[in-house]
Amino acid sequence: MKKIIICLILILSVVCFAKPAISQDTSASLIQDLKSQIESKQQEIQRLEEQAAAYRKELENAQSQTSTLKNQIAIIDSRIKKIQNDISITSAKIDSTSLKIEELSLDIMEKQNEIDKKKDSIAAMIQILYEYDQASLMEMILTKNSFSELLDQIHYLETIQEDVYKDMLAYQELKRGLEDNKSETEKQRSDLYSLRNQLSGQKQIVSQQKEEKSYLLTATKGQEKQYQSLLNQTLRQQQEIEQQIYDL
């Protein structure tokens, strides 16, 4: 038994003790609230993605029409609506990811709290085993009033050893869960970084589309004839560039 106790003490001694930041009940309540918020965000994302499909169809229909000033403005407007909807989706995903990170952080604290409790429980049982291990079998026999009482004592010590083993398994499982949560948190943070970059890019595209619409209306003064002239000029320039490339 001495070897077992020494081994368990060494295992326990290499683990740092962390203090839980919040109570388990409070943590569980907060996690449940975050789960509800995440579910709400997921429903919002689904609704926005359905709207995005409608905007894509609208844009495709506009692009299939003859190139006129009115239709070109409609295409730009459809692009702007689609990208603004994409911005809403990205923003909702950012919110959802932030909530997931917060949920994982609380779950990490909760698991750390459970780990601390397991360590305290294991330490207390090891202390009991250690104290009994200091006495010889003869001493144990002499201190008991009957053989039945001695058997009860032996059974008690065996039960403690089994409990130590069970708690060690539970402790290891909690540690694995803790590491998994930490890895998932890093992944979610990486996703959050990507989503924020994506949001920035989408906002730039909206600005460009608005500038294109403004330029088009200014250059043509809202007149179809001037738009067609501008379109033809652009097409001629394109053909000239293509010819120059061909001549190279």
C-alpha positions, 0 to 999 in steps of 0.5 A, spaced: 500 500 500 505 504 501 507 504 494 500 506 491 500 512 496 507 515 494 505 514 487 498 518 488 501 523 492 506 524 487 501 525 481 497 530 486 503 534 487 505 535 480 498 539 479 497 546 480 491 548 484 486 553 481 481 557 485 474 557 481 472 564 479 465 563 480 460 558 483 458 552 480 450 554 480 452 561 477 456 558 472 451 553 470 446 558 469 450 563 465 452 557 460 445 556 459 443 563 458 449 563 453 446 557 450 439 560 449 443 566 446 447 562 441 441 558 439 437 565 437 443 567 433 443 561 429 436 562 428 437 569 425 443 566 421 439 561 418 433 567 416 439 571 413 441 566 409 434 564 406 434 572 405 441 571 401 438 566 397 433 571 395 438 576 393 442 572 389 436 570 385 434 577 384 441 579 382 442 573 377 435 576 374 437 583 373 444 581 370 440 576 365 437 583 362 439 587 357 444 592 359 441 599 360 442 604 365 436 602 369 438 595 369 445 597 371 443 601 377 438 595 378 444 590 378 448 595 383 442 596 388 441 588 388 449 587 389 448 592 395 442 589 398 446 582 397 452 584 400 449 588 406 445 582 408 452 578 407 454 583 412 448 582 417 450 574 416 457 575 418 455 580 424 451 575 427 456 569 426 461 574 430 456 575 435 455 567 435 462 566 435 463 571 441 458 567 445 461 560 444 468 563 446 464 566 453 460 559 454 467 555 453 470 560 458 465 558 463 465 551 462 473 551 463 472 554 469 466 549 471 471 544 469 477 547 473 472 547 479 470 540 479 478 538 478 479 542 484 474 538 488 476 531 485 484 533 488 481 535 494 477 529 495 483 524 493 488 528 497 483 527 503 483 519 502 490 519 501 491 522 507 487 517 511 490 511 507 497 514 509 495 514 516 493 507 517 499 505 513 503 507 518 500 502 523 502 495 522 497 489 522 499 487 529 497 494 531 491 494 528 489 487 531 490 490 538 486 496 537 480 493 535 475 490 540 473 484 535 475 480 529 469 483 526 471 490 527 478 489 524 474 486 518 470 492 517 476 496 518 480 493 512 473 493 508 473 501 509 480 501 507 479 497 501 473 502 499 477 508 500 482 505 495 477 504 490 474 511 491 481 514 490 481 510 483 475 512 481 476 519 483 483 519 479 479 516 473 474 522 473 480 527 474 483 524 468 477 525 464 475 532 467 483 534 465 481 531 458 475 535 457 478 541 459 484 541 454 479 539 449 475 546 451 481 550 451 483 547 444 476 549 441 476 556 444 483 557 440 479 555 434 473 559 435 478 565 436 481 564 430 474 563 426 472 570 430 479 573 427 477 571 420 470 573 420 472 580 422 476 580 416 471 578 412 466 583 415 471 589 413 472 586 406 464 586 405 464 593 408 469 596 403 465 592 397 459 596 399 462 602 399 465 601 392 458 599 389 455 605 392 461 609 389 460 606 382 452 607 382 454 615 384 459 615 378 454 612 373 449 617 375 453 623 375 457 621 368 450 619 365 446 624 368 441 619 369 440 619 361 439 612 357 443 615 351 449 618 355 449 611 358 449 607 352 455 612 349 459 611 356 458 603 355 460 603 348 466 607 349 468 602 355 467 596 350 471 600 345 477 601 350 476 594 352 477 591 345 483 596 344 486 593 350 485 586 348 488 587 341 494 590 344 495 584 348 494 580 341 499 584 337 504 583 343 
